[in-house]
Amino acid sequence: MSMNQEEIVGEIVRYLHQTNPLAAERGELPLDESLYEIGVLDSFGVVETVDFIERHWSIRILDAEITVEKFGSLNKMARLVREKIDAK
């Protein structure tokens, strides 16, 4: 299943809108801002999002990869997913 960056972001946003009331209420989510820092995700929400990504794309996100640099925005999440898919 080959997906581009935009499609991956779209899947993550759909998940967040369906499962996270703050994301749903906000509507459009920024692509390059930390969802944690702007209050859309709390620490539990980050864990749930990682779990969704791992299950949805059959990849493994290491604890060391859950950083602002690698996981700090929707675009960064999608880039990491893309790298993991490409490495399969």
Backbone hydrogen bonds in HBPLUS format (Angstrom, degrees):
<---DONOR---> <-ACCEPTOR-->    atom                        ^
c    i                          cat <-CA-CA->   ^        H-A-AA   ^      H-
h    n   atom  resd res      DA  || num        DHA   H-A  angle D-A-AA Bond
n    s   type  num  typ     dist DA aas  dist angle  dist       angle   num
A0008-ILE N   A0004-ASN O   3.04 MM   4  6.35 157.5  2.10 157.2 164.0     1
A0009-VAL N   A0005-GLN O   2.95 MM   4  6.22 166.6  1.97 156.4 159.8     2
A0010-GLY N   A0006-GLU O   2.94 MM   4  6.13 157.3  1.99 143.9 150.5     3
A0011-GLU N   A0007-GLU O   3.02 MM   4  6.32 151.0  2.11 145.0 151.6     4
A0012-ILE N   A0008-ILE O   3.04 MM   4  6.36 161.6  2.07 155.1 159.7     5
A0013-VAL N   A0009-VAL O   2.85 MM   4  6.07 165.3  1.87 159.0 163.3     6
A0014-ARG N   A0010-GLY O   2.93 MM   4  6.08 160.6  1.96 146.4 151.9     7
A0015-TYR N   A0011-GLU O   3.02 MM   4  6.25 161.0  2.06 145.9 150.9     8
A0016-LEU N   A0012-ILE O   2.91 MM   4  6.22 164.6  1.93 153.8 157.8     9
A0017-HIS N   A0013-VAL O   2.84 MM   4  6.06 162.6  1.87 156.9 161.5    10
A0018-GLN N   A0014-ARG O   3.01 MM   4  6.18 146.4  2.13 146.0 154.8    11
A0019-THR N   A0015-TYR O   2.98 MM   4  6.13 140.5  2.14 149.7 160.5    12
A0020-ASN N   A0016-LEU O   2.79 MM   4  5.19 146.9  1.89 147.3 150.6    13
A0024-ALA N   A0020-ASN O   2.93 MM   4  6.20 164.5  1.96 159.8 164.9    14
A0025-GLU N   A0021-PRO O   2.86 MM   4  5.95 158.0  1.91 144.8 150.9    15
A0026-ARG N   A0022-LEU O   3.00 MM   4  6.09 151.7  2.08 139.8 147.4    16
A0027-GLY N   A0023-ALA O   3.03 MM   4  6.21 142.2  2.17 144.4 153.9    17
A0075-ASN N   A0031-LEU O   3.02 MM  44  5.52 167.4  2.04 154.8 151.4    18
A0038-ILE N   A0034-SER O   3.09 MM   4  6.34 145.9  2.21 147.1 155.8    19
A0040-VAL N   A0035-LEU O   2.83 MM   5  5.11 132.0  2.06 157.4 166.7    20
A0041-LEU N   A0035-LEU O   2.99 MM   6  5.50 162.7  2.02 121.2 122.1    21
A0039-GLY N   A0036-TYR O   3.13 MM   3  5.20 157.4  2.19 103.3 109.8    22
A0045-GLY N   A0042-ASP O   3.01 MM   3  5.04 113.8  2.46  97.6 114.0    23
A0046-VAL N   A0042-ASP O   2.95 MM   4  6.31 147.0  2.06 154.5 164.3    24
A0047-VAL N   A0043-SER O   3.16 MM   4  6.46 159.4  2.20 145.3 149.8    25
A0048-GLU N   A0044-PHE O   2.91 MM   4  6.22 160.5  1.95 151.8 157.4    26
A0049-THR N   A0045-GLY O   2.89 MM   4  6.02 152.3  1.97 141.8 149.5    27
A0050-VAL N   A0046-VAL O   2.90 MM   4  6.17 158.9  1.94 152.8 158.3    28
A0051-ASP N   A0047-VAL O   2.95 MM   4  6.19 161.6  1.99 149.2 154.4    29
A0052-PHE N   A0048-GLU O   2.91 MM   4  6.19 158.3  1.95 148.0 153.5    30
A0053-ILE N   A0049-THR O   2.92 MM   4  6.15 170.2  1.93 154.4 156.7    31
A0054-GLU N   A0050-VAL O   2.88 MM   4  6.10 167.2  1.89 157.6 161.0    32
A0055-ARG N   A0051-ASP O   3.00 MM   4  6.18 164.0  2.03 151.1 155.4    33
A0056-HIS N   A0052-PHE O   2.73 MM   4  5.80 169.8  1.74 161.9 165.5    34
A0057-TRP N   A0053-ILE O   3.06 MM   4  5.98 167.2  2.08 150.3 153.0    35
A0058-SER N   A0054-GLU O   2.88 MM   4  5.28 111.6  2.36 130.7 143.1    36
A0059-ILE N   A0054-GLU O   3.16 MM   5  4.80 140.9  2.32 122.2 132.4    37
A0065-GLU N   A0062-LEU O   2.83 MM   3  5.22 152.1  1.91 111.3 120.7    38
A0066-ILE N   A0063-ASP O   3.09 MM   3  5.46 161.4  2.13 111.4 117.3    39
A0071-PHE N   A0067-THR O   2.65 MM   4  5.33 152.8  1.72 154.0 161.2    40
A0072-GLY N   A0068-VAL O   3.10 MM   4  3.87 128.7  2.37 114.5 112.7    41
A0077-MET N   A0073-SER O   2.84 MM   4  6.10 159.4  1.89 154.5 160.4    42
A0078-ALA N   A0074-LEU O   2.94 MM   4  6.14 165.0  1.97 151.0 154.8    43
A0079-ARG N   A0075-ASN O   2.91 MM   4  6.11 152.3  1.99 143.8 151.6    44
A0080-LEU N   A0076-LYS O   3.00 MM   4  6.21 160.0  2.04 148.8 153.5    45
A0081-VAL N   A0077-MET O   2.92 MM   4  6.25 159.5  1.96 152.5 158.5    46
A0082-ARG N   A0078-ALA O   2.87 MM   4  6.07 164.8  1.89 149.9 154.2    47
A0083-GLU N   A0079-ARG O   2.90 MM   4  6.18 159.2  1.94 149.9 155.4    48
A0084-LYS N   A0080-LEU O   2.96 MM   4  6.21 157.8  2.01 149.5 155.4    49
A0085-ILE N   A0081-VAL O   2.85 MM   4  6.11 159.1  1.89 157.2 163.2    50
A0086-ASP N   A0082-ARG O   2.88 MM   4  6.06 165.0  1.90 152.9 157.2    51
A0087-ALA N   A0083-GLU O   3.01 MM   4  6.13 136.0  2.21 138.3 149.7    52
A0088-LYS N   A0085-ILE O   3.19 MM   3  5.44 156.3  2.25 106.3 113.4    53
